[in-house]
Amino acid sequence: MSSTGLLLPTSSKASLLATPLLLLVVLAMLMLPIPPFLLDFLFSFNITLSLILLILTIYISRPLDFSLFPTLLLVATLLRLALNIASTRVVLINGHDGPYAAGKVIEAFGSVVIAGNYFVGLLVFLILVIVNFVVITKGGSRISEVTARFVLDSMPGKQMAIDADLNSGVIDHNEARVKREDITREADFYGAMDGASKFVRGDAIAGLMILLINILGGVAIGIWQYDMSGTEAVQLYGLMTIGDGLVAQIPSLLLSTAAAIMVTRISGAVDMNQQVRQEIIGQPRALMIAATVLVVIGLVPGMPHVAFVIPGLLMMLFIYRRIAMERSAEREKALDVKGDESGAASKERLTWQDISVVDPIGLNIGYRVISLLSQNPAGHGSNHVTDLVTDLVIKGELASQIRLLRREVSEKYGFLIPMIHIRDNLNLDPDSYSIQLHNVAVDHFKLHLDQLLAIATENAQPLPFDPPVKDPCYGLTSYWIPVSERGASLQAGYTVVDCSTVMTTHVGKMIENHIDDLFGFEESQGWLAHLRQISPKLCDELVPDKLPQGILMQVLKRLLADNISIADSPRIAATLLAAAGPQQDVLALLRQVRITLRRQIIDPLINHQSLPEQLAVFTLSHELEKMLLMAREQARRDPEFSEESFVIEPSLSLQLQNNIPEMIRKAHNKQVEPVLLVSPQLWPLLSRYSRIAQYRSLTILTFQEIPDDLQVEIIGQLG
């Protein structure tokens, strides 16, 4: 035995041994003779156990709260059958000594409960068996079978609903895990109940057969072994056998009732007593009508007046008192709300739970746009659509497209994009939607829900649909066209998309434009957790020994701001581990990581069709580079100089802003990616421009980030 086991309290040891001891006692009863006094104790324990299980089924809120019930039902059934066998052994061996030979419990049930009349006892026993077998057990078995079948059939749909809630942001991963476990437990529970109900049903049949065996065997033993007359043997062994049968049948009836209650219960937040108060006593009109009918029946000539009138009047009095109490409680509540300002003030005390959580990404939609999510038009006075609520029947592709978008962007940038929350907003135009980042609207667009959007490509001719609009993602000329014109628009050189695709593409564009804003502390922790799964030792050595998590988060955010994926976590972490020193310079660390990831950065910029592969770049003109270096040297004289925040002359900044779009246009005309190659000293300054929304396609590289084996072609200058 371990030391931990020696330190367990006595009560813990007893609880650990209780179930094995009970099973050993059951096995002992099957094989060994049991003294009558111990048999009495076991009979009382059996009845007590059945009562406890029955009461527990009444007070639980939902069946899954008592998931041990099928197992206990089997144990209790096995215990009762073992008691039947043990009592049969005692009755047949010692029954000739008199009714007390089988114990006082059997004698009491045989003499007191049925008044010593074995024929009456036999009838009572048969009635109990019929009630148990034909009514309770059969109905409960059927309900268990149907419920288990329905629960198993509904499992895939429930799992899909949980996945939809998880992907759309209604619940988090922990809540989804708990819900999945509940579904599995529910299926296991009702499957076990379906089998356990067969135990109870078989127990009822076994009780009847044991009764017949005991009577026939007892009479035969009394006549042939102890020279009793047939009447004496039937009276003596009949009383003990029927008493034994009643002692076993009453717990069986209690357990059958408990099993039936369990499978007929509906899961809720209240127990059975509270449900009765809410759903039966809480309906005074129905009770008052029933009481009136009782009184009327009692007043009919020839009817037993006392048996009907008194219960009806008592029910009326009970209902009247309940209505009076409810009205009094309502008046007190109204007075409290109206007059007790201090009480109201205390109830209105704010807590942190009253502060709404800011969603990293939000999609607010007008009420007509809800039709993209549901077959119900919705929007008829609806106040709020929870994040892709599961009771909506998905019609369009919006929900699945957004889930796919989140997956694709997460894989592209190497971290889990926050959930995209979709809500309706009555303040929006009914056909519009708004994209929000951290509860701030960053863009919006108006849809034509019954039309398609035709987006012009190169050399496309204008379409005869007015007015033209700008594509929300790239600002291209577009037209809303009828669905019937889709084929003609495609032939005219247009890209035709539906409203769901417009919204999804727009959301994806906004996410990529603000990808660094979506990477925070939680995301950096997730990134580290993913790194720990790949290389636990590297993760432990990097954070926090070599690099604080805050500095790591800043480096990763800067990589994302430059449109660089952070999926290659082992190489990034190894570079930071080697470059980290006493002075935690974010810019220096960033430069080292960019050099490590240079092939990853440059690969999408290379013209792979040319042999050998080349990188087409623009450079700064000599005059502009000289002016920027001079501006940097002047700024360095300031004690608060920062590489990333020093300011150049407004005229020079304006010149850059005017010339960068022209450089991007020239690159697109040459069908290459716009790349600007600069010296490392100027990269922090010029990289700011690549983070501006309209310049996001521009990539700023330094000479150190160009691999030695790559050919570079200068196709122009920025000056």
C-alpha positions in Angstrom: 0.0 0.0 0.0 1.3 3.4 -0.9 1.9 6.1 1.7 -0.9 8.1 0.2 -3.3 5.4 0.9 -2.1 5.2 4.6 -2.9 8.9 5.0 -6.5 8.6 3.9 -9.1 9.3 6.6 -11.1 6.5 8.0 -14.3 7.7 6.3 -12.6 7.8 2.9 -11.3 4.2 3.4 -14.8 3.1 4.3 -16.4 4.8 1.3 -13.8 3.1 -1.0 -14.6 -0.4 0.5 -18.4 0.0 0.7 -19.2 -1.1 -2.8 -16.8 -4.1 -2.9 -18.1 -5.2 0.5 -21.7 -5.0 -0.6 -21.0 -7.2 -3.7 -19.1 -9.7 -1.4 -22.2 -9.8 0.9 -24.4 -10.5 -2.2 -22.1 -13.4 -3.3 -22.1 -14.7 0.3 -25.9 -14.8 0.3 -25.9 -16.8 -2.8 -23.7 -19.5 -1.4 -23.8 -19.5 2.4 -26.7 -19.8 4.9 -27.6 -16.5 6.5 -28.8 -16.3 10.1 -32.4 -15.0 10.5 -31.3 -11.9 12.5 -28.8 -10.9 9.7 -31.5 -11.5 7.1 -33.8 -9.1 8.9 -31.1 -6.4 8.8 -30.5 -7.0 5.1 -34.3 -6.8 4.3 -34.5 -3.5 6.1 -31.4 -2.3 4.2 -32.9 -3.3 0.9 -36.1 -1.4 1.6 -34.1 1.7 2.8 -32.0 1.6 -0.4 -35.0 1.5 -2.6 -36.6 4.4 -0.8 -33.4 6.5 -1.1 -33.2 5.8 -4.8 -36.9 6.8 -5.3 -36.5 10.0 -3.3 -33.3 10.9 -5.2 -35.1 10.6 -8.5 -37.6 13.2 -7.3 -35.1 15.8 -6.1 -32.6 15.8 -9.0 -32.8 18.6 -11.6 -32.0 16.4 -14.6 -31.4 12.7 -15.2 -27.6 13.2 -15.9 -27.2 14.5 -12.4 -27.8 10.9 -11.2 -25.8 9.1 -13.9 -25.0 6.3 -11.4 -28.6 5.3 -11.2 -28.5 2.4 -13.8 -25.6 0.8 -12.0 -27.3 1.2 -8.6 -30.4 -0.3 -10.1 -28.5 -3.4 -11.1 -26.8 -3.7 -7.7 -30.2 -3.3 -5.9 -31.8 -5.9 -8.2 -28.9 -8.3 -7.6 -29.2 -7.7 -3.8 -32.9 -8.4 -3.8 -32.5 -11.6 -5.8 -29.7 -12.7 -3.5 -32.0 -12.0 -0.5 -34.8 -14.1 -2.2 -32.4 -17.0 -2.5 -31.1 -16.6 1.0 -34.6 -16.4 2.5 -35.7 -19.4 0.4 -32.9 -21.4 1.9 -33.9 -20.4 5.4 -37.6 -21.0 4.8 -37.2 -24.4 3.3 -34.6 -25.5 5.9 -36.0 -24.0 9.1 -39.7 -23.4 8.2 -40.9 -26.4 10.2 -39.9 -24.6 13.4 -42.6 -22.0 12.9 -43.0 -18.5 11.3 -40.2 -17.0 13.3 -37.7 -19.4 11.9 -37.2 -17.2 8.8 -36.8 -14.0 10.7 -39.1 -11.4 12.2 -39.4 -9.3 9.0 -40.8 -12.2 7.0 -43.0 -13.2 9.9 -44.3 -9.6 10.3 -45.2 -9.3 6.6 -46.8 -12.8 6.7 -48.8 -12.3 9.9 -49.4 -8.5 10.4 -49.5 -7.1 6.8 -51.9 -9.8 5.5 -53.5 -10.6 8.9 -52.3 -14.2 8.8 -54.4 -15.1 5.7 -52.2 -16.7 3.1 -54.9 -16.6 0.5 -55.3 -12.8 0.9 -51.6 -12.4 0.9 -51.3 -14.4 -2.3 -53.8 -12.1 -4.0 -52.0 -9.0 -2.8 -48.7 -10.4 -4.0 -50.2 -11.1 -7.4 -51.7 -7.6 -7.7 -48.3 -6.1 -6.8 -46.6 -8.2 -9.5 -49.3 -7.2 -12.1 -48.9 -3.5 -11.3 -45.1 -3.7 -11.3 -44.8 -5.9 -14.4 -47.7 -4.9 -16.6 -47.9 -1.2 -15.8 -44.8 0.4 -14.4 -42.0 -1.9 -15.7 -43.5 -2.3 -19.2 -44.1 1.4 -19.7 -40.7 2.4 -18.3 -39.0 -0.2 -20.5 -40.7 1.2 -23.6 -39.8 4.8 -22.7 -36.2 3.8 -22.1 -36.0 2.0 -25.4 -37.5 4.9 -27.4 -35.5 7.6 -25.5 -32.2 5.7 -26.0 -33.0 5.4 -29.8 -33.8 9.1 -30.1 -30.8 10.2 -28.1 -28.5 8.2 -30.3 -30.1 9.4 -33.5 -29.8 13.0 -32.5 -26.1 12.9 -31.5 -24.7 13.9 -34.9 -27.1 16.9 -35.1 -26.2 18.0 -31.6 -22.4 17.7 -32.4 -22.9 19.8 -35.5 -24.8 22.4 -33.5 -21.9 22.6 -31.0 -19.3 22.9 -33.8 -21.4 25.7 -35.4 -21.6 27.5 -32.0 -17.8 27.1 -31.5 -16.9 28.3 -35.0 -19.2 31.3 -34.9 -18.1 32.4 -31.4 -21.2 31.6 -29.4 -19.2 29.3 -27.0 -15.5 28.8 -26.3 -13.5 25.6 -26.5 -14.1 24.7 -22.8 -17.9 25.1 -23.1 -17.8 23.0 -26.3 -15.9 20.3 -24.6 -18.4 20.3 -21.7 -21.3 20.1 -24.1 -19.8 17.3 -26.0 -19.2 15.4 -22.8 -22.8 15.9 -21.8 -24.0 14.5 -25.1 -21.8 11.5 -24.7 -22.9 11.0 -21.1 -26.6 11.4 -22.1 -26.3 8.7 -24.8 -24.4 6.4 -22.3 -27.0 7.1 -19.6 -30.1 6.3 -21.7 -28.4 3.3 -23.2 -27.7 2.0 -19.7 -31.2 2.8 -18.6 -32.6 0.8 -21.6 -30.6 -2.2 -20.3 -31.3 -1.6 -16.6 -35.1 -1.5 -17.3 -34.7 -5.1 -18.5 -33.2 -6.1 -15.2 -36.3 -4.7 -13.3 -38.7 -6.4 -15.7 -36.9 -9.7 -15.3 -36.8 -9.3 -11.5 -40.6 -9.0 -11.5 -40.9 -12.3 -13.4 -38.3 -13.9 -11.1 -40.2 -12.9 -8.0 -43.3 -14.7 -9.2 -41.4 -17.8 -10.1 -39.6 -17.8 -6.8 -42.9 -17.6 -5.0 -44.3 -20.7 -6.8 -41.1 -22.6 -6.1 -41.1 -21.7 -2.4 -44.8 -22.7 -1.9 -44.5 -26.0 -3.8 -41.1 -26.8 -2.3 -42.2 -25.9 1.2 -45.4 -27.9 1.1 -43.5 -30.9 -0.3 -40.9 -30.7 2.4 -43.5 -30.3 5.2 -45.5 -33.3 4.0 -42.7 -35.7 3.2 -40.0 -34.8 5.7 -41.9 -33.5 8.7 -45.2 -35.5 8.4 -47.4 -32.4 8.3 -50.9 -32.5 6.9 -51.4 -30.7 3.6 -53.4 -27.9 5.3 -50.7 -27.3 8.0 -47.9 -27.3 5.4 -49.8 -24.9 3.1 -50.6 -22.6 6.0 -47.1 -22.5 7.5 -45.0 -22.4 4.4 -47.6 -20.3 2.5 -47.5 -17.5 5.1 -43.7 -17.4 5.2 -43.4 -17.6 1.4 -45.9 -14.8 0.8 -44.3 -12.7 3.5 -40.9 -13.3 1.9 -42.4 -12.4 -1.5 -44.0 -9.2 -0.2 -40.7 -8.1 1.5 -39.0 -8.5 -1.9 -41.8 -7.2 -4.1 -42.3 -3.8 -2.3 -38.6 -2.7 -2.9 -39.0 -4.0 -6.5 -42.0 -1.8 -6.9 -40.2 1.2 -5.5 -37.2 0.7 -7.8 -39.5 0.2 -10.8 -41.2 3.5 -10.0 -37.9 5.2 -9.5 -36.7 4.0 -12.9 -39.9 5.1 -14.6 -39.7 8.5 -13.0 -36.0 8.8 -14.1 -36.8 8.1 -17.8 -39.9 10.3 -17.9 -38.1 13.3 -16.4 -37.3 16.3 -18.6 -34.0 18.0 -17.9 -34.4 21.3 -16.3 -33.0 23.7 -13.8 -35.4 22.6 -11.0 -36.3 19.4 -9.2 -39.6 17.6 -9.5 -41.2 19.3 -6.5 -40.5 22.7 -8.0 -41.8 21.6 -11.3 -45.1 20.5 -9.6 -45.4 23.9 -7.9 -44.7 25.8 -11.1 -46.6 23.7 -13.7 -49.6 22.4 -11.6 -50.1 24.5 -8.5 -49.1 27.5 -10.5 -52.2 27.1 -12.7 -55.0 28.2 -10.3 -57.7 28.2 -13.0 -57.4 24.5 -13.7 -57.4 23.6 -10.0 -60.4 25.9 -9.3 -62.4 24.2 -12.2 -61.5 20.7 -10.8 -62.6 21.8 -7.3 -65.9 23.1 -8.6 -66.5 19.9 -10.4 -65.9 17.9 -7.2 -68.4 20.1 -5.3 -71.0 19.8 -8.0 -70.7 16.0 -8.1 -71.0 15.9 -4.3 -74.3 17.9 -4.4 -75.9 15.4 -6.8 -78.6 13.4 -4.9 -77.4 9.9 -4.0 -73.7 10.7 -4.2 -71.5 10.5 -1.1 -71.5 14.2 -0.2 -68.7 14.1 2.4 -66.3 12.3 0.0 -66.7 14.9 -2.7 -67.7 18.2 -1.2 -65.1 18.4 1.6 -62.1 17.8 -0.7 -63.5 20.3 -3.2 -64.0 22.9 -0.5 -60.5 22.3 0.9 -59.0 22.7 -2.6 -60.9 26.0 -3.1 -59.6 27.2 0.2 -56.0 26.3 -0.7 -56.3 28.0 -4.1 -57.8 31.1 -2.6 -55.0 31.4 0.0 -52.4 30.9 -2.6 -53.8 33.6 -4.9 -54.0 36.0 -1.9 -50.4 35.3 -1.0 -49.2 35.9 -4.6 -51.1 39.2 -4.8 -49.7 40.2 -1.4 -46.2 39.4 -2.6 -46.7 41.4 -5.8 -47.9 44.4 -3.8 -44.9 44.2 -1.5 -42.6 44.0 -4.5 -44.2 47.0 -6.2 -43.9 49.0 -2.9 -40.2 48.0 -2.6 -39.5 49.0 -6.2 -41.4 52.3 -5.8 -40.4 53.4 -2.3 -37.2 51.8 -1.2 -34.7 53.8 -3.2 -31.8 52.6 -1.1 -32.7 49.0 -1.7 -33.0 49.6 -5.4 -29.6 51.4 -5.4 -28.0 48.4 -3.7 -29.6 46.0 -6.2 -28.3 48.2 -9.1 -24.7 48.1 -7.8 -22.4 47.5 -10.7 -20.1 44.5 -10.9 -17.4 43.4 -13.5 -20.0 41.1 -14.9 -22.1 44.1 -16.0 -19.2 45.3 -18.3 -19.7 44.0 -21.8 -16.8 42.1 -23.4 -15.2 43.8 -26.4 -15.3 41.5 -29.5 -12.0 41.5 -31.4 -13.9 40.9 -34.7 -17.6 41.7 -35.2 -19.9 41.6 -38.2 -23.0 43.7 -37.6 -25.8 43.1 -40.2 -29.1 44.8 -41.0 -32.2 42.8 -40.3 -32.8 41.9 -44.0 -29.2 40.5 -44.2 -30.3 37.9 -41.6 -31.9 36.1 -44.5 -28.4 35.0 -45.6 -28.3 33.0 -42.3 -31.8 31.8 -41.9 -34.8 30.6 -44.0 -36.9 32.8 -41.7 -36.8 36.3 -43.1 -36.2 37.5 -39.5 -35.9 41.1 -38.7 -39.5 41.6 -37.8 -38.9 43.4 -34.6 -36.0 41.2 -33.5 -33.8 42.9 -31.0 -30.7 40.7 -31.2 -29.4 37.7 -33.1 -26.9 35.9 -31.0 -23.7 34.9 -32.7 -24.9 32.5 -35.4 -27.6 31.0 -33.1 -28.0 27.3 -33.7 -31.8 27.3 -34.0 -31.5 29.2 -37.3 -31.7 27.0 -40.3 -28.7 27.8 -42.5 -29.8 28.8 -46.0 -26.9 30.6 -47.7 -23.2 30.0 -47.6 -22.4 32.9 -45.3 -21.9 30.9 -42.1 -19.8 28.2 -43.7 -17.8 30.7 -45.7 -16.9 32.7 -42.6 -15.9 29.5 -40.8 -13.7 28.5 -43.7 -12.3 32.1 -43.9 -11.3 32.0 -40.2 -9.5 28.7 -40.8 -7.7 29.8 -43.9 -6.5 33.1 -42.3 -5.4 31.3 -39.2 -3.3 28.8 -41.2 -1.9 31.6 -43.4 -0.7 33.8 -40.5 0.2 31.0 -38.0 -2.1 31.9 -35.0 -5.7 31.3 -34.2 -7.8 34.2 -35.4 -10.4 35.3 -32.8 -14.0 34.2 -33.4 -16.0 36.3 -35.7 -19.2 37.4 -33.9 -22.3 38.1 -36.0 -25.0 40.3 -34.6 -28.0 42.1 -36.1 -28.1 45.9 -35.6 -31.3 47.8 -36.0 -29.4 51.1 -36.4 -27.9 49.9 -39.7 -29.6 50.2 -43.0 -31.6 47.0 -43.4 -29.5 45.8 -46.4 -26.1 46.9 -45.0 -23.5 45.4 -42.9 -20.6 46.8 -40.8 -17.3 45.3 -39.9 -16.0 46.1 -36.5 -12.6 45.6 -34.8 -12.6 45.9 -31.1 -16.2 47.4 -31.3 -15.0 50.1 -33.7 -16.5 50.1 -37.2 -13.7 50.0 -39.8 -15.8 49.6 -43.0 -19.3 49.0 -44.2 -21.2 48.2 -47.4 -24.7 48.1 -48.7 -26.0 44.9 -50.4 -28.7 44.1 -52.9 -29.9 40.8 -51.5 -31.8 39.7 -54.6 -28.9 40.5 -57.0 -25.3 39.5 -57.8 -22.3 41.8 -57.8 -20.4 41.9 -61.1 -16.8 43.1 -60.5 -14.9 44.6 -63.5 -11.6 43.0 -64.5 -9.1 44.3 -67.0 -10.6 45.4 -70.4 -14.2 44.8 -69.1 -16.8 47.0 -70.8 -19.4 49.0 -68.8 -22.6 47.2 -68.1 -26.1 48.8 -68.6 -26.9 48.7 -64.9 -26.9 51.9 -63.0 -25.5 53.2 -60.8 -22.0 51.6 -60.7 -20.5 51.0 -57.3 -17.0 50.4 -55.9 -16.1 46.9 -54.8 -15.7 47.1 -51.0 -12.3 45.2 -51.0 -10.3 46.6 -53.9 -12.3 49.6 -55.0 -12.9 48.2 -58.5 -15.9 49.3 -60.6 -18.8 47.0 -60.0 -22.5 46.6 -60.9 -25.4 45.0 -59.1 -27.0 42.7 -61.7 -30.0 40.4 -61.8 -29.3 36.7 -61.3 -30.5 36.1 -64.9 -27.6 38.3 -66.2 -24.8 36.2 -64.6 -23.8 34.4 -67.8 -23.7 37.5 -69.9 -21.6 39.4 -67.3 -19.1 36.6 -67.1 -18.7 36.7 -70.9 -18.3 40.4 -70.7 -15.2 40.0 -68.5 -16.7 40.4 -65.1 -16.2 38.4 -61.9 -19.7 37.7 -60.5 -20.2 36.9 -56.8 -23.2 36.6 -54.5 -23.8 38.6 -51.3 -22.4 36.0 -49.0 -19.1 36.0 -50.9 -19.0 39.8 -50.9 -19.3 39.9 -47.2 -16.8 37.1 -46.6 -14.2 38.6 -48.9 -14.7 42.0 -47.3 -14.3 40.6 -43.8 -11.1 38.7 -44.8 -9.6 41.8 -46.4 -10.3 43.8 -43.2 -8.7 41.1 -41.1 -5.6 41.0 -43.2 -5.3 44.8 -43.1 -5.5 44.8 -39.3 -4.0 41.4 -38.6 -1.5 42.8 -36.0 -4.4 44.4 -34.1 -5.9 41.0 -33.6 -2.8 39.6 -32.0 -2.8 40.2 -28.3 -1.8 38.6 -25.0 -4.1 35.6 -25.3 -3.0 34.9 -28.9 0.7 35.1 -27.8 0.0 32.6 -25.0 -1.7 30.3 -27.6 1.4 30.7 -29.9 3.7 29.7 -27.0 1.4 26.8 -26.1 1.6 25.6 -29.7 5.4 26.0 -29.6 5.6 24.0 -26.4 3.9 21.1 -28.1 6.5 21.2 -30.9 9.6 22.0 -28.9 9.0 22.2 -25.1 12.6 22.8 -24.2 13.0 25.6 -26.6 9.8 27.3 -25.3 10.9 26.9 -21.6 14.3 28.4 -22.3 12.9 31.4 -24.3 10.1 32.6 -22.1 10.6 34.1 -19.6 14.3 33.3 -19.0 15.6 35.0 -22.1 12.7 37.1 -23.3 9.6 38.5 -21.5 6.3 37.6 -23.0 5.6 41.2 -23.6 8.7 41.7 -25.8 7.9 38.5 -27.7 4.3 39.7 -28.3 5.7 43.0 -29.8 8.1 41.2 -32.1 5.3 38.9 -33.4 2.9 41.8 -33.8 5.5 43.6 -35.9 6.0 40.6 -38.1 2.2 40.4 -38.7 2.1 44.1 -39.4 4.6 43.5 -42.2 2.3 40.7 -43.5 4.7 37.9 -42.4 3.4 34.6 -41.1 4.5 33.5 -37.7 3.6 29.9 -38.3 7.3 28.8 -38.3 7.4 29.1 -34.5 10.5 26.9 -33.9 12.8 29.0 -36.2 11.4 32.3 -34.8 11.9 31.1 -31.2 15.4 29.9 -31.9 16.4 33.1 -33.6 15.0 35.2 -30.6 16.8 32.9 -28.2 20.1 33.4 -29.9 19.6 37.2 -30.4 18.1 38.1 -27.0 20.5 39.9 -24.7 20.4 42.2 -21.7 19.1 45.1 -23.9 15.7 44.0 -25.2 15.6 46.0 -28.4 12.4 45.0 -30.3 13.7 46.4 -33.6 17.0 44.5 -33.4 15.2 41.3 -32.6 12.7 41.9 -35.4 15.6 42.4 -37.9 17.2 39.1 -36.9 13.9 37.3 -37.3 13.3 38.8 -40.7 16.7 37.7 -41.9 15.9 34.2 -40.7 12.6 34.2 -42.5 13.9 36.0 -45.6 13.2 33.1 -48.0 9.7 32.9 -46.7 9.2 36.6 -47.1 10.7 36.7 -50.6 9.1 33.6 -52.1 5.7 35.1 -53.0 7.5 38.2 -54.5 9.7 36.3 -57.0 8.9 35.8 -60.6 9.1 32.0 -60.7 8.4 31.9 -64.4 11.8 33.4 -65.3 14.9 31.3 -65.4 16.9 31.9 -63.4 14.3 33.2 -60.9 14.6 37.0 -60.3 13.3 39.5 -57.8 12.2 42.7 -59.4 12.7 45.7 -57.1 12.6 49.5 -56.9 15.2 51.4 -55.1 15.4 54.9 -53.7 16.9 57.6 -55.9 20.3 58.8 -54.7 18.9 62.3 -53.8 16.0 60.9 -51.8 18.1 58.4 -50.0 20.6 61.1 -49.1 17.9 63.4 -47.8 16.3 60.7 -45.7 19.7 59.7 -44.2 20.4 63.3 -43.3 17.0 63.6 -41.7 17.7 60.5 -39.7 21.1 61.8 -38.5 19.5 65.1 -37.4 16.8 63.2 -35.5 19.4 61.1 -33.7 20.7 64.1 -31.9 17.5 64.1 -29.9 17.9 62.2 -26.6 14.5 60.7 -27.1 15.3 59.5 -30.6 13.5 56.3 -31.7 14.1 54.5 -35.0 10.5 53.8 -35.5 9.0 57.2 -34.6 11.3 59.9 -35.8 9.6 62.4 -38.1 10.8 63.8 -41.4 9.8 67.1 -43.0 6.2 67.3 -44.0 7.1 68.2 -47.6 9.3 65.2 -47.9 6.7 62.9 -46.4 4.1 64.3 -48.8 6.4 63.6 -51.7 6.8 60.0 -50.6 3.0 59.6 -50.3 2.5 61.0 -53.8 5.2 58.9 -55.4 4.5 55.5 -53.8 1.2 54.9 -55.6 2.9 55.6 -58.9 5.6 53.1 -58.1 2.9 50.5 -57.2 1.1 51.2 -60.5 4.3 50.7 -62.5 5.0 47.4 -60.8 1.5 46.2 -61.6 1.9 47.2 -65.2 5.0 45.1 -65.3 3.1 42.3 -63.7 5.4 42.0 -60.7 4.9 42.6 -57.0 5.8 46.1 -55.8 9.0 45.7 -53.8 11.2 48.6 -52.4 14.8 47.7 -51.5 16.3 50.1 -49.0 19.3 50.3 -46.6 18.8 48.8 -43.1 19.0 52.4 -41.6 15.9 53.6 -43.5 13.8 50.4 -43.2 12.1 51.4 -39.9 11.0 54.7 -41.4 9.8 53.4 -44.8 8.2 50.3 -43.4 5.5 52.5 -41.9 4.2 53.2 -45.4 3.6 49.5 -46.1 1.3 49.4 -43.2 -1.1 52.0 -44.6 -4.2 50.4 -46.0 -3.9 51.6 -49.6 -0.2 50.6 -49.6 -0.6 47.1 -48.2 0.6 45.5 -51.4 4.0 47.2 -51.1 6.8 45.2 -49.5 9.9 47.0 -48.0 13.0 44.9 -47.9 16.6 45.6 -46.8 19.8 44.4 -48.5 20.4 42.0 -45.6 17.2 40.2 -46.4 18.1 39.2 -49.9 19.6 35.7 -50.2 23.1 35.6 -51.8 22.0 33.2 -54.6 19.0 35.3 -55.7 19.3 37.6 -58.7 17.9 41.1 -58.3 16.6 43.2 -61.1 16.1 46.9 -60.5 13.1 48.1 -62.6 12.8 51.7 -61.3 13.5 54.2 -58.6 11.5 56.1 -56.0 12.5 59.7 -56.0 
